[in-house]
Structures are given as C-alpha cells and as structure tokens.
Amino acid sequence: MKSSAMRDLMALTERADIISLAGGLPDTASFPAESFAAIMSRVAVDSTARSLQYGPTEGLAVLKGCIAEVMAEEGTEIDPEEVLVTTGGQQVIDLVCKTVVDPGDVIVAEAPTYPGAVPTFCSYQADVVQVSLDEDGMRIDELEATLDRLEAQGRRPKFIYTVPTFQNPAGTTMSLPRRRRLVEVARERELLVLEDNPYGLLRYEGDPLPTLFALEGGDFVVYLGTFSKILSPGVRLGWSVGPRPVLEKMNIGKQATDLCSSSLTQLFVAAYFAGGRWQDYVQSLREIYRRRRDVMLDSLAECLGPESRWTHPQGGLFIWATLPDYIDTTDLLARALDEHVAFVPGRAAYVDGRGGSSMRLNFSGVGEADIREGVRRIGEVVREQVELYGTLTGSHRIVAPAEPEEPARPDPDLADVLHLPAPPERRQRPGAREG
Amino acid sequence: MTRVAVLKGGRSLERQVSLKSGARVQDALERLGHDVVAIDVGHDLVARLRDTAPDVAFVALHGRDGEDGTVQELLEALGIPYTGPGVSACIRCADKVLAKHHMLDAGIPTPDFFAFNETAFKELGAADALPAIEERLRFPIVVKPAGQGSALGIKFAAEPKDVPGALVAAFSYGDKVLLEHHVDGRDLAVSIVDGEALPIVEAVPREEDFYDFEARYEFGRTEFVCPAQLPGGLSARAQQLALDVWRVMGCRGFARVDLMLAASGDELTVLEANAIPGMTETSLLPQAADAAGIGFDALIERIVQLAE
C-alpha cells in the first residue's frame, strides 16, 4: 500500500465495533484452552532453560521434524536438515529480498498479489512487474512474454513471487499444467521462484495439487511455509526450503535480523506436534472455514447484484470480488466503515493503480452470523452506489465488470472466473496538452 | 505549569494523522514543562475532561468531530479554554461549500463551483443539469466531498464521462459534494498564527509528466518549498487574501488557507481554509513557522497561550 490515505483508512478497520472482513486472521478461538495450557506447562516444566534461551539461527532440530511432517502431509518430502526456520512466513519474503534484491531490480508477481508482500518489495526498492492471473492461476504465457520483454531491455528479474494455491487475495489455484510450465520456465531461464504456500492444507473441495517445490525440476523454487494458518500466527513461525546457496545466504541475513526465532514458541509447536493431534485440528479448521466460505458465497449471491462478480475458492481464506468499474472500493470502504464493516480495497494488491473496483473479503476471521451481516452491509452500500450511478447517468443499465455475458449468479462450478480490471488510462495533465 | 489536555485520534477518517499530530504536540508540551494529559477522543471524552480538569485543551483532532465545531462546542459547555478557532469558524471552515459562499459574499476569489446534496440527484433530477453545470464550470472539474478534510474522495474529471463516477466516490464521504473548476497552476498554502501570515509553502509534484491529482498527497511524490518563490508582489497578495479569509471565517489562534496561483497569469484563488491544520513532521504549518524562525516548541507554546 503506497498511498498514505489508504493506509490511514485501513488502520480504522481494526476498530472493535467493525465487522472486519479485511484481515487474514485464522480463527484462533477454536484452539482448545486446556490443550494450550497443558502444552505450555509441559514446555515450562520439561524445557525451562532451553525455552528461555537463544537457539540456532536455522531453528531447533525438533521443530524441523514437525515441518517435515507438515510438508509430507502435502506430499512434499524434504530432509529436515535443509530447513531454515523463520519468524513467520513474512520473514521468508523479507529474507529472499534481502538476499537477492538490489534497488531497481525486478520482481515478478501476480496481479493481484499478496498485499502484505508489496511493502516488503517496496522497502527493498524493487521494481515490481505484475502478471495477470485467471481461474487457473498466474498466466504463464503472459509471464513468458513479460520475461522476453524484460530480457530485451536487458533486465533479469531476481525472482518470481507466487501464491499458487488458494491465492491471496484472488482465491484462485494454479492448475497442474501451469505449475509444470512455471517450473520449466524457471529452470530454462535459471530464475528463482518464491512459492508462498500458507494455505495449501486448507482445502475444502477438489483434489490436492503438488507444490511447485515438489515438482520434477523444481530446483529453482524457494518454498515458504508457515504455522500461522494451520496452528497460530501468534507463534510467529514459518520456514523455508530451497536451493542451498540461497538458503545459506538467507541464514546469514536472518542472523543479522533477529539471530533466531523464538525458542519458546518452537518448543511449544514441537510439544504440540508430539501430541499427535495436529492433523485433527487442521481438519476442524477446514470444517469451520468451509462452512464460513459457503456462508460468504451464499451471502454474496444474495446481496451483490448481477453487476458484480467474485471468485469461488476451493480453499484458503479469501474471496476476491469485482464491482462495476465506476465504483472505487477505496472510497466505498469509507462508506462501509460508516456501516461498521470493512474489507481490503483491491488497489492494495497492485503496485500500478489497478484493482480500483475490486475488494478482498476474508471469511476465516469472523463467525458465520458476522459474515452474513457484513456482506449484507457491503451489499447495501454497493446497491446504494449502483443506484446513484444509475440516477446520475440517467440510466439503470447494468455494467458488468468485465464480461457482460457471464451469468448473473454463477454456477459454483463456473464461478471461479476471475475478472480483473484493466490498467487505468494515463491521465493527461490538465491544460498541458490539448485534451 | 499549565495542565494541557491534548485531544487526538477520534473516529474520523483522519484518525492516524491526528494521532501523529497529537503525539508531536504532546512531546513539545512536555519539553515546555507543561503537565500533559493525552486523550484519545471517544465515548468517555466528557468524563475524562471532568476528571483531569485541564487548564487548556489542545485540539489536535482532524476531520469529523474535531474540526467541525463539535468538540469545540463541548469544550465551551464545559468551560475549558481550547486552542485554535472557535465553534462558528470551525463550522464555516469544515464545510467547503459554506466556506466558499462566505468567500464569495466577501468578494474573495474562489474557483467556480456548484454543490449538491444526494437528494438533489435522487429527488430533483439534478443529473439532468450536469451538462449545463459542466458547460458553466468548464473541464477539468474537481469533485470533492464537502466535509472531508484529507485527499480522500477527491476525484478529477477530465470529461463528462468521468463525472458520475467521481460523484459516486465523493458521496461515499458525506451527503454534500462540490463540483469545482480545476485551476491548473501552483498549490500554495498560507499558514496563519494569531492573525499573522507566515511564509508561503508551495507543494510541487515531483513527476511533472504524469499528473495525478492524488499524487501530491502521497509521501515522496510531492516536494514542499518554503518560502515559495513567487513573482514580485504575489507573496504579499496571497498572504493578504489568506488573512481576508481568516477574518471572514472568524478564525483565531491558528489556521491554514490553501490557494491556487493560475498557471497562466497571476490570478490567485482560494480553495479552502483548514481550522485545525496538521502538526506532523511533514505538515505545512510547522514548516511555515520554521521558515519564519519559529521552532516547533515555540509555535506550540504560542498556540497554547492563544487558547480562549
């Protein structure tokens, strides 16, 4: 988010009296208090000195075993020795930038991309080039064309950043053929890919797909995992596996940043995994989130008119909705805050001003009743603006966001079509040229 | 030692800026040796003011409640002296439309405009008048919410097809919007303390080839020059105009008046007056004071002394 006005607006979404569909918060209230207390006591008694002590930069061996277990659950076999434990997944993004990006270097990202990665990329003064995605994830044909164009300019991206599974913010998942092709492209051109996979285990329908890292030839993939969405963001633990030279440099970068991640929370997670019930908890989260997703999809179908479209994610935490192009979702947020409801304006997911009519909606952080009420209120302010626009233009014509021939209430199987707004036309300086 | 309650935060869209202004004012007041109480304005405002019984309230609020006379009215009711303009001046400044009417009545030049409530469009068919309005105002046109202080909701319309979307955006912030002829030229801000105009600050967009109305409000995309380098006599004229606005609005303590100097010729017009200008590191009033040789602490002390 570059605009300070938008940043200030987003700060208001955290008010207690707001139904916030803006965050990306997992439902930590579903974690049993007794288990939490029992695990904490065990760590306190069994590992007093260790948990209060520094640990190795790359992380405690016992936690790396847990990480191998999580990755195996998604069909990815790793050697626990190769893991770099980090302070949340966000630190992986930061460390990769720190390791390979110099000011002015190109990073290729999806359009839209994870809003939280944008400030990181900007803080390393990277030039972020965004490649469209559709219902099958990042468009690899466009990626290749972009890479060719950059090459012709003598510019070589430092890495390609992607959230292939249940993308944040779009909710879409990269198809297997595209995953294969992406890995091939990376190898052919010897380009790093940063695969951000926080949500892979939160699948509510459809068959799992292999991670890019696990694919044949995924040697150029730096993988990012996290405990944030399958256990707790409060433990601040993520990890990375990938090409050894890159990981070694990231390790040095991490030493400089924070020496090591918390021993206390690493031992907490290890003790929790030793209980052997972590998959059950993930399963319970899947059930909670699947219901919340369904409630949100139903509410959207009920409350947003035919002039709006939204994605149908098979997992993860987000739905991406696109309104008619005359609605600016940053301004809409100001109106929505009056009605005590919040979302993330689409512009936050772009570096080039696109996304003005889109919004990211989160369905994991609040209960079903709040989702229904929140979407109802959003529907209300959208309807208000659609009507006002109709009045202003003297017509009540329906302006669809991208493809007017799309069905109004999409069939769930067809609904995961992502509509992306076109780049804004460059505005002319008033009076400077004949307009 | 004076006990000063710094009122900041609140629930307006400009909460974050206000928190920054407030924190900076607090630091200055502490350095000056005052007994400082910080109040994040909310439901318990009156109770907190009664409990702390300050000698003076420093109003560091922006936008709704803090800048529109509401908090000032409460302070009047409680008999607590406060910094900055009084209730009536706040009411006049916070409503851009009202402010422009006062300017027109007093013969102060302000860009041509029309303003409407949402009901005018919904109930009276005002949309049918848009072509006539556009013809009268001439493009480019700026559409603004009447009551929003920051850059939020301000849209730029280069041609008729941009106007409806711009109006929809502006109505997101309130019931009244302003359509104003956009004056192409130089952005000037005249800060005033106790009826005395400070050196003028000019906001210069960095990317000259890509003019985006919002660009000037984004960090790093705008450069501030103080004192603004203006052709002979114009600085004095701009300052005089700002003082005229100050008088017409009935301001006291401090305020900031924003003007445009037309790119062609030497025509000055007044856009608006801000009753509670920002006090952050990058805000214009402290920059202007600095250029006049008044340090931040001295500025804050003076503003506290002027509280009524």
Interface residues (C-beta under 8 A of the other chain):
Chain A: K2 S3 S4 A5 R7 D8 L9 A11 L12 R15 D325 Y326 I327 D328 T330 D331 L332 A334 R335 L337 Q385 L388 Y389 T391 L392 T393 G394 R426 R427 Q428 R429 P430 G431 A432 G435
Chain B: R11 L13 E14 R15 Q16 V17 E118 F121 K122 A127 D128 L130 F139 P140 S150 A151 L152 G153 K155 F156 A158 E159 V163 P164 G165 L167 V168 A169 A170 F171 S172 Y173 H182 D184 E208 D209 F210 Y211 D212 F213 E214 Y217 E218 F219 A263
